[in-house]
Each structure stands twice: as C-alpha cells, then as structure tokens.
C-alpha cells in the first residue's frame, strides 16, 4: 500500500483529460440550483422541500455512479486495454483501491458541495431553512455511506462488462430507488442496495423533525445490518475477482 499515494496522483492526472472532473463540479451546481429555483416559487412546506431534495439526490445517485465508474473503466480500456492497471508493479489490490478511492473521494466532495449549496441557498435566499449546515452535511454523508456498495458493484461491472452495462444498471437502480420510496418498498428496501441511500436519509430526516418510527416498522435495523455486511462482502469479493481478472476481450 506504500505505492497508493503515487497511484492516486497518476489516476488523477489520467482523469484530467476526461469529463470526470467537470461532472463532479457541474452536477452539484446544477442540482442545487434547480431545486433552489423551483423552491423559490413553490408553496410546499419547508420540511417537504428538504425531504424531496434529499430523496431526489439519493435516487439520482445510482445513475451518476454508473456513469462515472463507466468513465473511469473506459479511460483504462482506451489507454491500453487495462494494461496500465494490470501490469503495474504496485500489486492488483493497491491498483484496485486506487481507482476506488479516487471515485469515492470525488463522490463525497460532490455530494457535500451539493448539500452545502442547497442548505446555504435555502436558508439565506429563501429565508426559510431552519436547519444548519451540519444537518445537510449529515444527510450527504448518509447517502454517500449507503452507496459504497454501489461503487464497488459498478466499478467491477464497468471493468468486466463495459460502460453500457454500468450505465444501464445505474439508470435501472435510480428507478428502483424511487419505487422503493413508495409503500411497495416498506418491506423490501433493506435488501435492495439501490434503495438504501433514499430510505436511510428519509428516516434520518424524518426523525430530525421530532417524529419517531418503530425500528420494526422502519426496517432501519435490518437495513443497517444488510448494508454493512453486503458492502464488506462485496469489497472482499471484488478484490479477489480483480486479482484473477485478465482484462476485457478486445471486441467488447
């Protein structure tokens, strides 16, 4: 792992020539801006606006994850059929974690910026928001932490199957996340990774308003156990898979 900082710098340099950095900058600006513009004329309650914003970001997250993971994998495919990853002396595990940490670092930064912009604008421009930035920052971290499984999944899918599979799964995941916010998802969401972010942040925001929900009804306890266990297991399986992976066929 001593080579990890150098690999991270190299991966960052590679991504500077792609839309990767621009996506992580523009997405927060556009996302927060659209919600603030709409809420300036909306008559919905403050709590309803905040909840809708958080749920929308969480539902859009799988699609964004699918896109950026596909972009990262394709950059390696175009540069040398993945030989820049597979042929490095640093070791397969270190190489895999370098890509993953780059994705996670920019993801956390982007979601924090999105929530900070919305929270600041909602409080100062609309003169309504009573929540502090700590509230929005916590919501951002909940969505990010709930999505670690998806980053592992999409990075693996992108490397092995290509960008089409990753983006397609991401779009389907966003639709599933929205569906799991309905009554249909009450019993199923703890076992659906795409639903974790939207459900966890909804439960947290609801509790923050002073309401209480029985753990048996909310499914929060089951969701936490499944999320943590599944993420750790997929992390281990992804590393083991990458140790044996020899690249994608040239015609993919």
C-alpha positions as CSV (number, residue, x, y, z in Angstrom):
1,X,0.0,0.0,0.0
2,X,3.0,2.3,0.1
3,X,2.5,3.0,-3.6
4,X,-1.1,4.1,-3.1
5,X,-0.4,7.9,-3.0
6,X,1.6,7.7,-6.2
7,X,-1.1,5.7,-7.9
8,X,-3.8,8.1,-6.8
9,X,-1.8,11.0,-8.3
10,X,-1.4,9.1,-11.5
11,X,-5.1,8.3,-11.7
12,X,-6.0,11.9,-11.1
13,X,-3.7,13.0,-13.9
14,X,-5.4,10.5,-16.2
15,X,-8.8,11.7,-15.4
16,X,-8.0,15.4,-16.1
17,X,-8.3,14.8,-19.8
18,X,-11.9,13.4,-19.4
19,X,-15.2,14.9,-18.3
20,X,-14.8,13.2,-14.9
21,X,-13.7,16.3,-13.0
22,X,-16.3,18.5,-14.8
23,X,-19.1,16.1,-13.9
24,X,-18.3,16.3,-10.2
25,X,-18.2,20.1,-10.4
26,X,-21.2,20.8,-12.5
27,X,-23.5,18.2,-11.1
28,X,-23.6,19.9,-7.6
29,X,-24.1,23.3,-9.1
30,X,-26.9,22.3,-11.5
31,X,-28.6,20.0,-9.0
32,X,-28.7,22.5,-6.1
33,X,-29.5,25.4,-8.5
34,X,-32.5,23.7,-10.0
35,X,-34.0,22.8,-6.6
36,X,-33.5,26.3,-5.3
37,X,-35.0,27.9,-8.4
38,X,-38.1,25.7,-8.1
39,X,-38.5,26.1,-4.4
40,X,-38.4,29.9,-4.7
41,X,-41.8,29.7,-6.3
42,X,-43.1,26.5,-4.7
43,X,-45.7,26.7,-1.9
44,X,-44.8,23.4,-0.3
45,X,-43.8,23.2,3.3
46,X,-40.2,23.6,4.4
47,X,-40.0,20.0,5.7
48,X,-41.5,18.7,2.4
49,X,-39.0,20.7,0.3
50,X,-36.0,19.4,2.2
51,X,-37.2,15.8,2.2
52,X,-37.9,15.9,-1.5
53,X,-34.4,17.3,-2.2
54,X,-32.7,14.6,-0.2
55,X,-34.7,11.9,-1.8
56,X,-34.2,13.2,-5.3
57,X,-30.4,13.3,-4.8
58,X,-30.4,9.8,-3.4
59,X,-32.5,8.4,-6.3
60,X,-30.3,10.1,-8.9
61,X,-27.1,8.8,-7.2
62,X,-27.1,5.3,-8.8
63,X,-27.2,6.8,-12.3
64,X,-24.3,9.1,-11.6
65,X,-22.3,6.3,-10.0
66,X,-22.9,4.1,-13.1
67,X,-21.7,7.0,-15.3
68,X,-18.5,7.9,-13.5
69,X,-17.5,4.3,-12.9
70,X,-18.0,3.6,-16.6
71,X,-16.0,6.6,-17.5
72,X,-13.1,5.5,-15.2
73,X,-13.1,2.0,-16.7
74,X,-13.2,3.2,-20.3
75,X,-10.3,5.5,-19.8
76,X,-8.2,2.5,-18.9
77,X,-9.6,0.5,-21.8
78,X,-8.8,3.2,-24.3
79,X,-5.4,3.9,-22.9
80,X,-4.0,0.4,-23.2
81,X,-6.6,-2.4,-22.8
82,X,-6.2,-2.2,-19.0
83,X,-2.5,-2.9,-19.1
84,X,-2.0,0.3,-17.1
85,X,-3.9,-1.4,-14.3
86,X,-2.9,-5.0,-14.6
87,X,0.8,-4.5,-15.4
88,X,1.7,-2.2,-12.6
89,X,4.3,-3.5,-10.1
90,X,2.3,-2.0,-7.2
91,X,0.0,-5.0,-7.0
92,X,-3.5,-5.7,-8.0
93,X,-5.1,-4.8,-4.7
94,X,-3.4,-1.5,-4.4
95,X,-4.3,-0.7,-8.1
96,X,-8.0,-1.5,-7.5
97,X,-8.2,0.6,-4.3
98,X,-6.6,3.5,-6.1
99,X,-9.4,3.6,-8.6
100,X,-12.0,3.1,-5.9
101,X,-10.6,5.8,-3.6
102,X,-10.5,8.3,-6.4
103,X,-14.1,7.6,-7.2
104,X,-15.1,7.8,-3.5
105,X,-13.2,10.9,-2.8
106,X,-14.7,12.9,-5.7
107,X,-18.2,11.4,-4.8
108,X,-18.0,12.6,-1.2
109,X,-16.8,16.0,-2.3
110,X,-19.6,16.4,-4.9
111,X,-22.4,15.3,-2.6
112,X,-21.2,17.5,0.3
113,X,-21.0,20.5,-2.1
114,X,-24.5,19.8,-3.4
115,X,-26.0,19.7,0.1
116,X,-23.9,22.7,1.3
117,X,-25.1,24.8,-1.7
118,X,-28.7,23.8,-1.2
119,X,-28.6,24.4,2.6
120,X,-26.9,27.8,2.3
121,X,-29.3,28.9,-0.5
122,X,-32.4,27.5,1.2
123,X,-31.5,29.4,4.4
124,X,-30.3,32.7,3.0
125,X,-32.0,33.2,-0.3
126,X,-35.4,31.8,0.5
127,X,-35.3,32.9,4.2
128,X,-37.0,29.6,5.2
129,X,-34.4,27.0,6.1
130,X,-34.1,26.5,9.8
131,X,-31.6,23.6,9.5
132,X,-27.9,24.3,9.9
133,X,-25.2,23.0,7.6
134,X,-24.5,20.2,10.0
135,X,-27.9,18.8,9.2
136,X,-27.3,18.9,5.4
137,X,-23.7,17.6,5.8
138,X,-25.0,14.6,7.8
139,X,-27.6,13.9,5.2
140,X,-24.9,13.9,2.5
141,X,-22.7,11.5,4.4
142,X,-25.6,9.1,5.0
143,X,-26.3,9.0,1.2
144,X,-22.6,8.6,0.4
145,X,-22.0,5.9,3.0
146,X,-25.1,4.0,1.8
147,X,-23.7,4.0,-1.7
148,X,-20.3,2.4,-1.1
149,X,-21.8,-1.0,-2.2
150,X,-22.9,0.6,-5.5
151,X,-19.4,2.0,-6.2
152,X,-17.9,-1.5,-5.7
153,X,-20.6,-3.0,-7.9
154,X,-20.4,-0.5,-10.7
155,X,-16.6,-0.4,-10.8
156,X,-16.5,-4.2,-11.1
157,X,-19.3,-4.2,-13.7
158,X,-17.6,-1.4,-15.7
159,X,-14.3,-3.2,-15.8
160,X,-15.7,-6.6,-16.8
161,X,-18.7,-5.8,-18.9
162,X,-18.2,-2.2,-20.2
163,X,-19.9,1.1,-19.9
164,X,-23.2,0.1,-21.3
165,X,-23.9,-2.4,-18.5
166,X,-22.8,0.0,-15.8
167,X,-24.9,2.9,-17.1
168,X,-27.9,0.7,-17.7
169,X,-27.7,-0.8,-14.2
170,X,-27.4,2.7,-12.8
171,X,-30.5,4.0,-14.6
172,X,-32.5,1.0,-13.5
173,X,-31.2,1.5,-10.0
174,X,-32.4,5.0,-9.9
175,X,-35.9,3.9,-10.9
176,X,-35.8,1.1,-8.3
177,X,-34.7,3.6,-5.6
178,X,-37.7,5.8,-6.4
179,X,-40.1,2.8,-6.4
180,X,-38.7,1.7,-3.0
181,X,-39.8,5.1,-1.5
182,X,-43.4,4.0,-2.0
183,X,-45.4,1.6,0.1
184,X,-44.2,-1.2,-2.1
185,X,-40.7,-0.8,-0.7
186,X,-41.6,-0.8,3.0
187,X,-40.8,-4.5,3.4
188,X,-38.3,-4.9,0.6
189,X,-35.9,-1.9,0.9
190,X,-33.5,-3.3,3.4
191,X,-32.5,-5.9,0.9
192,X,-32.3,-3.6,-2.2
193,X,-28.9,-1.7,-2.3
194,X,-30.3,0.9,-4.7
195,X,-32.8,1.9,-2.0
196,X,-30.5,2.3,0.9
197,X,-29.5,5.9,0.4
198,X,-33.0,7.2,-0.2
199,X,-34.5,5.2,2.7
200,X,-31.8,5.9,5.2
201,X,-31.7,9.6,4.6
202,X,-35.6,9.8,4.7
203,X,-35.7,8.0,8.1
204,X,-33.0,10.3,9.5
205,X,-34.6,13.5,8.2
206,X,-38.0,12.4,9.5
207,X,-36.5,11.6,12.9
208,X,-34.8,15.0,12.9
209,X,-38.2,16.7,12.8
210,X,-39.0,15.1,16.2
211,X,-41.0,12.2,14.9
212,X,-40.2,8.6,15.9
213,X,-40.7,5.4,14.0
214,X,-40.5,2.0,15.4
215,X,-37.4,0.1,14.1
216,X,-39.7,-2.9,13.4
217,X,-41.8,-0.7,11.1
218,X,-39.0,1.4,9.5
219,X,-36.7,-1.6,8.8
220,X,-33.7,0.6,9.7
221,X,-32.0,-2.0,11.9
222,X,-32.3,-4.7,9.2
223,X,-31.2,-2.2,6.6
224,X,-28.1,-1.2,8.5
225,X,-27.0,-4.8,9.1
226,X,-27.6,-5.8,5.4
227,X,-25.9,-2.7,4.1
228,X,-22.7,-3.1,6.2
229,X,-22.5,-6.9,5.7
230,X,-23.1,-6.8,2.0
231,X,-20.7,-3.9,1.5
232,X,-17.9,-5.7,3.3
233,X,-18.6,-8.9,1.5
234,X,-18.7,-7.3,-2.0
235,X,-15.5,-5.4,-1.2
236,X,-13.7,-8.7,-0.4
237,X,-15.2,-10.4,-3.5
238,X,-14.3,-7.5,-5.8
239,X,-10.6,-7.6,-4.7
240,X,-10.5,-11.4,-5.1
241,X,-12.0,-11.1,-8.5
242,X,-9.6,-8.3,-9.6
243,X,-6.7,-10.5,-8.5
244,X,-7.6,-13.0,-11.2
245,X,-9.0,-10.7,-13.9
246,X,-7.0,-10.6,-17.1
247,X,-8.8,-7.8,-18.9
248,X,-11.8,-7.4,-21.2
249,X,-11.8,-9.1,-24.6
250,X,-10.8,-6.7,-27.4
251,X,-14.2,-6.8,-29.1
252,X,-16.1,-5.6,-26.1
